[in-house]
C-alpha cells in the first residue's frame, strides 16, 4: 500500500499541471513588445514555419506542450518581423516584435543568491560523486522534502531554502502573481513542471541565464519540456546569444554533479547545447559535455533580476 501511495505521489509530481494546460492561450498579435530574454506563448492557429527578419533580435519556437502553440522570444534590443508560412495551406501571419533592453542586465548578484550559489557548490564538493539512495533514510534532500521523489527539484529547493531565499509553497503555485521587483524569491517545489508553473505565474521565466537561476531541461526523445532542473552557478557571455554555463544538479546518476557546456539562446531547433572547447576542460570533477544528445534547455527560472 505504501509503495502504491508513493507511486501516485511521484506521478503527480511528474505530470504537467492541469491548470497550466487549461489556461487560455491568446491568438497571435500583430504587434508585440518584449524585454530581452522574455517570451510569450500564443496559439498560432495553423501549422507552419517561422522566419525572423532579424534572428538576433527575436525568434519563434514550438511550445513544449502543444506544437500548434508558439513561443515568441526577444533576445536583444531592436525590432524584427516574424513571419509564419503555412506548410499545408497558403495561410500566413506576421508579428512585428519590438524588444526593449533589459535594464537589469548589469545588476550585481544579490547576497542571498550568492549564498545559494555557494551552498549548491558546497553540496556538490562535499558529496564528492558519492551515490545516494532515493530512500528517505539515505537521502537528505528527500528527507528534507518529506518523501521520496525524483529529487533534482528537491535539491534546488533545499539549497534555496538553506540560503534564506523567500519561497512560495508548492500548494500556492496556481495562485501566484508577478512580483513588484526582482528581489530574491523562488518556489519550494520538487516536481519540475510545478517549478515551471510557479515561476511562470511569478513572471520569472526567461531564455537568458544568470548566476543563481534554475535551468530547466527538456528532451526531444520523449517530447517532454520539463524533464530535469539544475542550479546555474556561473555564466559567461560568449556573444551572439551563446553562453558558457556551469551548473550543479541533483539526481544525476544518483548523485550531485556539475556540468559545463555552451548554450545557444537563439537556437530554435531544440539543439541548443554543445560541448565547451577541449582546452577549457580543466576540472576532472566537472562534466564538460551536455547530459544527453536529446536534451535541450527549455528555459531559466529567475530567482532574482
C-alpha positions, 0 to 999 in steps of 0.5 A, a space after each residue: 500500500 505504501 509503495 502504491 501511495 508513493 507511486 501516485 505521489 511521484 506521478 503527480 509530481 511528474 505530470 504537467 499541471 492541469 491548470 497550466 494546460 487549461 489556461 487560455 492561450 491568446 491568438 497571435 498579435 500583430 504587434 508585440 513588445 518584449 524585454 530581452 530574454 522574455 517570451 510569450 506563448 500564443 496559439 498560432 492557429 495553423 501549422 507552419 514555419 517561422 522566419 525572423 527578419 532579424 534572428 538576433 533580435 527575436 525568434 519563434 519556437 514550438 511550445 513544449 506542450 502543444 506544437 500548434 502553440 508558439 513561443 515568441 522570444 526577444 533576445 536583444 534590443 531592436 525590432 524584427 518581423 516574424 513571419 509564419 508560412 503555412 506548410 499545408 495551406 497558403 495561410 500566413 501571419 506576421 508579428 512585428 516584435 519590438 524588444 526593449 533592453 533589459 535594464 537589469 542586465 548589469 545588476 550585481 548578484 544579490 547576497 542571498 543568491 550568492 549564498 545559494 550559489 555557494 551552498 549548491 557548490 558546497 553540496 556538490 564538493 562535499 558529496 564528492 560523486 558519492 551515490 545516494 539512495 532515493 530512500 528517505 533514510 539515505 537521502 537528505 534532500 528527500 528527507 528534507 522534502 518529506 518523501 521520496 521523489 525524483 529529487 533534482 527539484 528537491 535539491 534546488 529547493 533545499 539549497 534555496 531554502 538553506 540560503 534564506 531565499 523567500 519561497 512560495 509553497 508548492 500548494 500556492 503555485 496556481 495562485 501566484 502573481 508577478 512580483 513588484 521587483 526582482 528581489 530574491 524569491 523562488 518556489 519550494 517545489 520538487 516536481 519540475 513542471 510545478 517549478 515551471 508553473 510557479 515561476 511562470 505565474 511569478 513572471 520569472 521565466 526567461 531564455 537568458 541565464 544568470 548566476 543563481 537561476 534554475 535551468 530547466 531541461 527538456 528532451 526531444 526523445 520523449 517530447 517532454 519540456 520539463 524533464 530535469 532542473 539544475 542550479 546555474 552557478 556561473 555564466 559567461 557571455 560568449 556573444 551572439 546569444 551563446 553562453 558558457 554555463 556551469 551548473 550543479 544538479 541533483 539526481 544525476 546518476 544518483 548523485 550531485 554533479 556539475 556540468 559545463 557546456 555552451 548554450 545557444 539562446 537563439 537556437 530554435 531547433 531544440 539543439 541548443 547545447 554543445 560541448 565547451 572547447 577541449 582546452 577549457 576542460 580543466 576540472 576532472 570533477 566537472 562534466 564538460 559535455 551536455 547530459 544527453 544528445 536529446 536534451 535541450 534547455 527549455 528555459 531559466 527560472 529567475 530567482 532574482 533580476 
